């Protein structure tokens, strides 16, 4: 089987993106990836049949490549408009799309714009903190998350995020305070328990707080156990290796091994939610049934692994809603085509009018839902 490979470059004023698409004959998959400065930002895979004729396979590769290239071009075009607008919904949604695509400099610029327009909008502050952490700016993230928590002290996610920022700057005592608050607010918060385990280990290395050090041996294992009971997705090979390293007394290696587990899980979750860009393709009428069908399939596959993850159920519902809108618009087009051929087709006239009335309500529904 032929191995096809396509490359394209898309430039923005800030940096250049490389889009690369190829088929893997051994695994029967098409992989389309986005890179910047040699760093992989995002990758999507699609299966193809083992006996697929080469002309059809080439067409699939071309379509996947075209879709990824247009996605980057569209996001960058939207960025130029959004960075100058005062529409917080538009700024925030595009910022989320770029954050999930790991287009972090653009996402940071958008969230800073949102915060400048409304300094007390805690959602914007939280997202700005997340993108600062993603870019290795934890001290700035501490300040942003601290403002966020002061506005909404009872949001467990905000407490957990502030704790992670404190942990990243080496402040174990402050980090533990925030993780404790997070689990007090949400007793079933697997991520916060996992972060408590990391904090015990780092404090044992740095000896910042005596109380945390004195109880770290038992508490670390207890927190790891609680984390995997609540969030079994932590249970991977590196998790077992990290736990073993801790039990053997190799604290530094255990910390970095378990930190890697947390970051890989975060990337996995982000990939599962990376269809936020569909909300912008909708506005340009560029969604088609192929794009939507692929995303619905991806979300259903993700849900088989994470059936209790509410965001995935929500995103699948959004994708179905977008598919319904798309199909409804196609029905209207077909009624119109029928009337072009036969302007006196009364049933088509009546059906078109009913469909257009229904579509207006449907359109409002979709726009409200996709604003988030």
C-alpha positions as CSV (number, residue, x, y, z in Angstrom):
1,X,0.0,0.0,0.0
2,X,1.3,3.5,-1.0
3,X,2.4,5.9,1.8
4,X,1.0,9.4,1.0
5,X,2.4,12.4,2.8
6,X,1.2,16.1,2.5
7,X,2.7,19.2,4.1
8,X,1.5,22.8,4.2
9,X,2.6,25.9,6.1
10,X,0.3,28.6,7.4
11,X,1.9,31.8,8.6
12,X,0.7,34.3,11.2
13,X,2.4,37.6,12.3
14,X,3.6,35.8,15.4
15,X,4.7,32.4,14.1
16,X,4.4,29.7,11.4
17,X,2.3,26.5,11.6
18,X,3.2,23.3,9.8
19,X,0.3,21.0,8.9
20,X,1.4,17.4,8.1
21,X,-0.9,14.5,7.0
22,X,0.1,11.0,6.1
23,X,-1.3,7.5,6.1
24,X,0.1,4.6,8.2
25,X,-0.3,1.5,6.1
26,X,0.6,-0.8,9.0
27,X,-2.1,0.6,11.3
28,X,-4.6,1.6,8.6
29,X,-4.8,5.1,10.0
30,X,-4.6,8.6,8.6
31,X,-2.8,11.0,11.0
32,X,-3.1,14.8,10.5
33,X,-1.0,16.9,12.8
34,X,-0.3,20.6,13.5
35,X,3.3,21.7,14.6
36,X,4.8,25.0,15.5
37,X,8.6,25.5,16.1
38,X,9.0,21.8,15.9
39,X,6.5,21.2,18.7
40,X,3.4,19.0,18.1
41,X,0.3,21.0,19.0
42,X,-2.6,18.8,18.0
43,X,-3.1,15.5,16.1
44,X,-6.2,13.7,14.8
45,X,-6.4,10.1,13.6
46,X,-8.9,8.4,11.3
47,X,-9.1,4.7,10.4
48,X,-9.5,3.4,6.9
49,X,-10.2,0.0,5.5
50,X,-7.4,-2.5,4.9
51,X,-8.5,-3.1,1.3
52,X,-9.2,0.5,0.3
53,X,-8.2,1.3,-3.2
54,X,-5.2,3.7,-3.4
55,X,-7.1,6.5,-5.3
56,X,-9.8,6.5,-2.5
57,X,-7.1,6.5,0.2
58,X,-5.3,9.4,-1.5
59,X,-8.6,11.3,-1.5
60,X,-9.1,10.6,2.2
61,X,-5.6,11.9,2.9
62,X,-6.2,15.0,0.9
63,X,-9.6,15.7,2.6
64,X,-8.1,15.3,6.1
65,X,-5.2,17.6,5.2
66,X,-7.5,20.2,3.7
67,X,-9.7,20.1,6.8
68,X,-6.8,20.7,9.2
69,X,-5.2,23.4,7.1
70,X,-8.5,25.3,6.8
71,X,-9.0,24.8,10.5
72,X,-5.8,26.7,11.3
73,X,-6.4,29.3,8.7
74,X,-9.9,29.9,10.0
75,X,-8.8,30.2,13.6
76,X,-6.1,32.7,12.7
77,X,-8.5,34.7,10.7
78,X,-11.0,34.8,13.6
79,X,-8.2,35.7,15.9
80,X,-7.5,38.9,13.9
81,X,-11.1,40.0,14.3
82,X,-11.6,38.9,17.9
83,X,-8.5,40.6,19.3
84,X,-10.0,43.9,18.4
85,X,-13.7,43.3,19.4
86,X,-15.5,44.0,22.6
87,X,-17.6,40.8,22.3
88,X,-16.6,38.8,25.4
89,X,-18.5,35.7,24.2
90,X,-16.6,35.7,20.9
91,X,-13.3,36.4,22.6
92,X,-13.7,33.7,25.2
93,X,-15.0,31.0,22.9
94,X,-12.2,31.6,20.4
95,X,-9.7,31.6,23.2
96,X,-10.9,28.2,24.3
97,X,-10.6,26.9,20.8
98,X,-7.0,28.0,20.6
99,X,-6.2,26.8,24.1
100,X,-7.4,23.3,23.2
101,X,-5.4,23.5,19.9
102,X,-2.4,24.5,22.0
103,X,-2.1,27.8,20.1
104,X,-1.2,29.3,23.4
105,X,0.3,32.7,22.5
106,X,-3.0,33.6,20.7
107,X,-5.1,32.2,23.5
108,X,-3.2,34.2,26.1
109,X,-3.7,37.4,24.0
110,X,-7.5,36.8,23.8
111,X,-7.9,36.0,27.5
112,X,-5.9,39.1,28.4
113,X,-8.2,41.1,26.1
114,X,-11.2,39.6,27.9
115,X,-9.8,40.5,31.3
116,X,-9.1,44.0,30.2
117,X,-12.7,44.4,29.1
118,X,-14.0,43.0,32.4
119,X,-11.4,42.6,35.2
120,X,-14.0,40.9,37.4
121,X,-15.0,38.1,35.0
122,X,-13.7,35.1,36.9
123,X,-14.1,32.7,34.0
124,X,-11.7,34.8,31.9
125,X,-9.2,35.0,34.7
126,X,-9.3,31.2,35.2
127,X,-8.7,30.6,31.5
128,X,-5.9,33.1,31.4
129,X,-4.3,31.3,34.4
130,X,-4.6,28.0,32.6
131,X,-2.9,29.3,29.4
132,X,-0.1,30.9,31.5
133,X,0.5,27.6,33.2
134,X,0.6,25.9,29.8
135,X,3.3,28.3,28.7
136,X,5.5,27.8,31.8
137,X,4.6,31.1,33.5
138,X,3.5,29.8,37.0
139,X,4.3,33.0,39.0
140,X,2.0,35.0,36.7
141,X,-0.6,32.3,37.0
142,X,-0.5,32.4,40.8
143,X,-1.4,36.1,40.7
144,X,-4.2,35.5,38.1
145,X,-5.7,32.5,39.9
146,X,-5.5,34.3,43.2
147,X,-7.7,37.1,41.8
148,X,-10.0,34.4,40.4
149,X,-10.4,32.7,43.8
150,X,-11.0,36.0,45.5
151,X,-14.0,36.5,43.2
152,X,-15.3,32.9,43.5
153,X,-13.9,31.3,46.6
154,X,-16.3,28.3,46.5
155,X,-15.3,27.0,43.0
156,X,-13.3,23.8,43.6
157,X,-11.7,24.0,40.1
158,X,-10.4,27.5,40.8
159,X,-8.9,26.3,44.2
160,X,-7.3,23.3,42.5
161,X,-5.8,25.5,39.7
162,X,-4.4,28.0,42.2
163,X,-2.9,25.0,44.1
164,X,-1.2,23.7,41.0
165,X,0.3,27.2,40.3
166,X,1.7,27.3,43.9
167,X,3.1,23.8,43.5
168,X,4.8,24.9,40.2
169,X,6.6,27.7,42.0
170,X,7.6,25.4,44.9
171,X,5.2,26.7,47.6
172,X,4.1,23.4,49.0
173,X,2.3,24.8,52.1
174,X,0.2,27.2,50.1
175,X,-0.5,24.6,47.5
176,X,-1.8,22.1,50.1
177,X,-4.1,24.8,51.6
178,X,-5.8,25.2,48.2
179,X,-6.0,21.5,47.5
180,X,-7.6,21.0,50.9
181,X,-10.2,23.7,50.1
182,X,-10.9,22.0,46.7
183,X,-11.7,18.6,48.3
184,X,-13.7,20.3,51.1
185,X,-15.8,21.8,48.3
186,X,-15.9,18.6,46.3
187,X,-15.3,15.4,48.2
188,X,-15.1,13.4,44.9
189,X,-12.4,15.5,43.2
190,X,-9.9,13.0,42.0
191,X,-7.5,15.6,40.5
192,X,-7.2,17.4,43.8
193,X,-6.3,14.2,45.7
194,X,-3.7,13.4,43.1
195,X,-2.3,16.9,43.5
196,X,-2.2,16.4,47.3
197,X,0.0,13.4,46.7
198,X,2.3,15.4,44.5
199,X,2.5,18.1,47.2
200,X,3.5,15.6,49.9
201,X,6.3,14.3,47.7
202,X,7.7,17.7,46.7
203,X,7.6,18.9,50.2
204,X,9.4,15.7,51.3
205,X,12.1,16.7,48.8
206,X,12.3,20.3,49.8
207,X,11.5,20.1,53.5
208,X,9.5,23.3,53.4
209,X,6.8,22.3,55.9
210,X,7.6,20.0,58.9
211,X,4.0,18.8,59.4
212,X,3.6,17.8,55.7
213,X,6.9,16.0,55.8
214,X,6.1,14.1,59.0
215,X,3.0,12.6,57.5
216,X,4.1,12.3,53.9
217,X,4.8,8.5,53.9
218,X,1.3,7.3,54.6
219,X,-0.6,10.3,53.3
220,X,1.0,10.1,49.8
221,X,-0.2,6.5,49.3
222,X,-3.6,7.4,50.7
223,X,-4.1,10.3,48.3
224,X,-2.9,8.3,45.3
225,X,-5.4,5.5,46.2
226,X,-8.3,8.0,46.6
227,X,-7.4,9.6,43.2
228,X,-7.5,6.4,41.3
229,X,-10.7,5.2,43.0
230,X,-12.5,8.4,41.9
231,X,-10.7,8.8,38.6
232,X,-9.5,5.4,37.3
233,X,-8.0,7.1,34.2
234,X,-4.9,7.9,36.4
235,X,-4.3,4.1,36.6
236,X,-1.6,3.6,33.9
237,X,1.8,2.1,33.7
238,X,3.6,5.3,34.7
239,X,1.4,5.7,37.7
240,X,2.4,2.2,39.0
241,X,6.0,3.0,38.3
242,X,5.8,6.4,40.1
243,X,4.2,4.8,43.1
244,X,6.8,2.1,43.2
245,X,9.6,4.7,43.0
246,X,8.0,6.5,46.0
247,X,7.8,3.3,48.0
248,X,11.5,2.7,47.2
249,X,12.4,6.2,48.5
250,X,13.4,7.7,45.1
251,X,11.3,10.8,45.7
252,X,12.6,13.0,42.9
253,X,12.0,10.3,40.2
254,X,8.6,9.5,41.7
255,X,7.6,13.2,41.6
256,X,8.5,13.7,38.0
257,X,7.0,10.3,36.9
258,X,3.6,11.1,38.6
259,X,3.7,14.7,37.3
260,X,4.0,13.3,33.8
261,X,0.9,11.1,34.5
262,X,-1.0,14.3,35.4
263,X,0.1,16.2,32.3
264,X,-0.6,13.3,29.9
265,X,-4.1,13.0,31.3
266,X,-4.6,16.7,31.0
267,X,-3.6,16.6,27.3
268,X,-5.9,13.6,26.7
269,X,-8.9,15.5,28.2
270,X,-8.0,18.5,26.1
271,X,-7.9,16.5,22.9
272,X,-11.3,15.0,23.7
273,X,-12.8,18.5,24.0
274,X,-10.8,20.1,21.1
275,X,-13.9,20.4,18.9
276,X,-14.6,23.8,20.3
277,X,-13.5,25.2,16.9
278,X,-16.8,23.9,15.4
279,X,-18.5,26.8,17.1
280,X,-16.7,29.2,14.8
281,X,-17.0,27.1,11.6
282,X,-20.8,27.3,12.3
283,X,-20.8,31.1,12.0
284,X,-19.1,30.8,8.6
285,X,-21.4,28.1,7.4
286,X,-18.5,25.8,6.9
287,X,-19.6,22.7,8.9
288,X,-20.4,19.8,6.8
289,X,-21.8,16.3,7.6
290,X,-18.3,14.7,7.2
291,X,-16.7,17.0,9.8
292,X,-19.7,16.5,12.2
293,X,-19.9,12.7,11.7
294,X,-16.2,12.4,12.4
295,X,-16.5,14.4,15.6
296,X,-19.6,12.5,16.8
297,X,-17.7,9.3,16.3
298,X,-14.7,10.6,18.3
299,X,-16.8,11.8,21.2
300,X,-18.7,8.5,21.3
301,X,-15.4,6.6,21.4
302,X,-14.1,8.9,24.2
303,X,-17.3,8.3,26.2
304,X,-16.8,4.5,26.1
305,X,-13.6,5.2,28.1
306,X,-15.0,8.1,30.3
307,X,-18.7,7.4,30.6
308,X,-19.0,9.6,33.7
309,X,-17.3,12.7,32.2
310,X,-20.1,15.3,31.9
311,X,-18.2,17.6,29.5
312,X,-18.0,14.8,26.9
313,X,-21.8,14.2,27.1
314,X,-22.3,17.9,26.7
315,X,-20.0,18.2,23.7
316,X,-21.7,15.2,22.1
317,X,-25.1,16.8,22.6
318,X,-23.7,20.0,21.0
319,X,-22.4,18.0,18.0
320,X,-25.8,16.3,17.6
321,X,-27.5,19.7,17.7
322,X,-25.1,21.1,15.0
323,X,-25.8,18.0,12.9
324,X,-29.5,18.6,13.3
325,X,-29.2,22.2,12.2
326,X,-27.0,21.2,9.2
327,X,-29.5,18.5,8.1
328,X,-32.4,21.0,8.4
329,X,-30.6,23.6,6.3
330,X,-30.0,20.9,3.6
331,X,-33.7,20.1,3.6
332,X,-34.5,23.7,2.9
333,X,-32.1,23.7,0.0
334,X,-33.8,20.7,-1.5
335,X,-37.2,22.3,-1.2
336,X,-35.8,25.3,-3.0
337,X,-34.3,23.2,-5.7
338,X,-37.7,21.5,-6.2
339,X,-39.3,24.9,-6.6
340,X,-36.7,26.0,-9.1
341,X,-37.7,23.1,-11.3
342,X,-41.4,23.5,-10.7
343,X,-42.4,26.9,-9.3
344,X,-46.0,25.6,-9.0
345,X,-45.2,22.7,-6.7
346,X,-47.7,23.6,-3.9
347,X,-46.5,20.9,-1.4
348,X,-42.9,22.1,-1.8
349,X,-44.0,25.7,-1.2
350,X,-45.9,24.8,2.0
351,X,-43.1,22.5,3.3
352,X,-40.5,25.2,2.5
353,X,-42.4,27.8,4.5
354,X,-42.8,25.5,7.5
355,X,-39.1,24.4,7.3
356,X,-37.9,28.0,7.2
357,X,-40.1,28.9,10.2
358,X,-38.7,25.9,12.1
359,X,-35.2,26.7,11.1
360,X,-35.3,30.2,12.6
361,X,-36.2,28.8,16.0
362,X,-33.6,26.0,15.5
363,X,-31.0,28.6,14.6
364,X,-31.6,30.6,17.7
365,X,-31.3,27.5,19.8
366,X,-28.0,26.5,18.3
367,X,-26.5,30.0,18.7
368,X,-27.5,30.1,22.3
369,X,-26.0,26.6,23.0
370,X,-22.8,27.2,21.1
371,X,-22.1,30.4,23.0
372,X,-21.5,28.2,26.0
